[in-house]
Amino acid sequence: MAAYETVASVAVTAFCAYALAGAVFAVFFVTLGVQRIDALAKGSGPAFRMLIFPASAALWPLLLSRWLSGRTEPPAERSPHR
């Protein structure tokens, strides 16, 4: 196998592992975690949860760190426009 094929194989394997971990995380996050880190998501229906599933799977490291840290509200925006 050529070097570029090895690199491509490793990249595809890493992407698949990231996607699988994200999908598993997203299942737990949309059922249990979203209402813990966002007060406005409490009582939301299945349509909202299906809507946030793809983003939860893609951004799982960020959401996992927020969920584990126990922060319940997003940080205050500190841009010059405020």
Buried (B, 14 or more C-beta within 10 A) or exposed (E): EEEEEEEEEEEEEEEEEBEEBBBEBBEBBBEEBBBBBBEEBEEBEEEEBEEBBEEBBBBBEEBBEBBEEEEEEEEEEEEEEE
